[in-house]
């Protein structure tokens, strides 16, 4: 059986979701997946980015990460999304990118993609679960197979116990308040494992 192709798509202004994406990459690679990390196109003007030191630093640090295209999703067996919460919903750049996937959806190319999501917010109850669920709503329209972490590993409890997807709160300086690395890696491994089962079953 060919190895699972995992695409990790993230949006990150100041770096939190980029770090989550990298931990997911590590987890996926540990269980043998071919992993590619993509960011979605920034929508904010450069003047706004430059006015925020952390935002500017992250933009420069990740300038070599390729921007995602719908074709990157077509090529993947599994997709993990990492996106910050904005008013209890996904950040606009991720929504804008997903709105461009109508073409591949209409061609049936999103069907049976194994998907999962992670998020961050300034407060533990600042809309993290709602953000993940809003993204999953789009995935149901895709015909994708949502794989949440549930309570399948102790790392989920240690990271705050969000069964829908790993979520983390950050302080005013952008520092993560919870230790979520193990939970992120577990979630990625679970996604790859389910994608392997599906891929094997489809090849029988």
N, C-alpha and C positions, 0 to 999 in steps of 0.2 A: 504493500500500500504506500502511495506517495505521501510525503510529510504534509502535515496541515500547514496551510498558509494563513498566518494571523496578521491582520492589519490593525494598527492602533492609531486611532484618529483623536487628536486633542486640540483644544484651544486653551491658551494660557496667556494671560496678560503679564503676570509678575513671576511665573515660574512654578507654581504649585502643581498644576495639572500636567506640565511637562515632566515634572519629577514622578508623578503617578504613572505617566505613560512609560517612563524608563524602567520603573520597577515592574510594570506589567510585561515589558519586553524581556526583562531578565527572567521572570517567571515562565513565560512562554517558551523561551529558549531552553530552559532547564528540562522541559518535557518534550523537547525535540521539534518544536515548531519552527518554521521559517517565518521570522517576524520582521515586519517593516513598520516604521513609525512615520506618521505624517501629521502635519499641522494643518489647520484650516486657515484660509486667507484672512488676514487681519482687515477689519473694516475701519478702524479709527484712523484719522489723519495723523501723519507723522508728527505734526506740531503737538498734538495731544500726548502721543507716546513720549516724545522728548521732554515733556513737562513733568513727567513722573520718573524719577531715577530708577526705581525697580523695574518699571515697565520697559524703559529704554534698555536697561542692562539685559533683561531677558530677551528682548527683541534681537539684540546684537548677538547674544550667546547662542541663539537658535536659528540664526540666519541661514544655516546650511541644511536645516531640516526641510525636506521637500513639502510643498503644498499639495494637499490631497486633491484628487480628481475622482469623478464617478468611476472611471475605469479601474482605479486602485481598489474599489470596493468589489467590482466584478471579479477581479483576480483572486480575491481572498475567500477562504472557506469560513473564516471567523473574523469578527470585528469587535474591538473593545473601544468604547468612546470614553473620553475623559474631558469634562467640561465644567467650568465654574457655574455656580448658581447666580442668577440675576433675578431678583424679585420672585423667587420660587419657580423659575423656569430656566431653560438653558440659555447661555450667553448667545447674543445675536449672531456672531460669526458662525457658530456651529449650526444654528437654525438656517441661516442663509445658505450654507453649503448643502445641508440636507434638502433644502428646497430645490436644488439643482439636480436631484437624483430622479426626477420624474421620468426621464428618458429611459434609464435602466430599469426602473420599476415597471414601466409600460411594456418593456420587452421581457419581463419575467426574470430579470437577472438578479433580483434581490431575494427571490424565493429560497427558503431554507438556509440562508446565511445564519450562522450561530452568532448571536450578539449579546453584549453585556455592557454595563456602563458604570462610571465612577464620577464623583463630583466633589466640589469643595465650596465652602461658604465661610463667612466670618463667624457665624454662630452655629452651634450644633442643631438648633431648631430654626435655622434661617432659610428653610426651603429645600434642604438637600434631598429628602425623599421625593418631594414633588418634582424636582428637576429630573431625577432619574426616571420617574414614572412618565413624565411628559415625553421623554426621549423614547421610552418603550412604546408609547402610544403610536409613534411614527413607525416603529419597527413592526407592530402588528399589521399596519397597512402594507408594509413591505412583504409580509408573508415570512418574516424571519422567525427564528427560534430563539426566544429570550432565555438566557441562562444566567440566573442570579446566583450569588453565593449562598443565599439562604443561611442556615445555621449549620453548615457542613464542616466547620473547622473552628477550633478554639481561637484562632487569630481573628475571626469575625467579631467575637465577643470583646476581645482585647482592643479592637479598633473602634468600639462604640456600638456594635451590634446592629448595623444597618443590613437587613437581609436582602435589600433590593440591589445593592452595589456598594462598594467601599466609598465612604464619604469622610471628609476630614474638615475640621474647622481651623481657621488660621487667625493669628493675632494681627494687630495693627502693623507689625513689621513683616508680615507675610510668613511667619514661622508657624509650622504645623503644631497644633496643640495635642494631637494624638499620634501615637506610633502606629502607622498603618501599613508599613512596608510589607510585613508578613501577610496581611489581609489582601493587599493588592496582588501579591505574587500567587497566593492561593486562588484568588478569583481568576487570574490569567490561566493557571494550570487547569482549573476546572473547565474553563471555556475550551481550551485546546483538547482536553480529554473527551468532552461531549462532541466536539467537532470530529474527532477521530472515530468515535462510535458511529456517527452519522455517515461519515465518508465511507467507512468500511461497509456499513449496511447498504448504502447506495450502490456499491461496487459488486455486491453479491448477485 
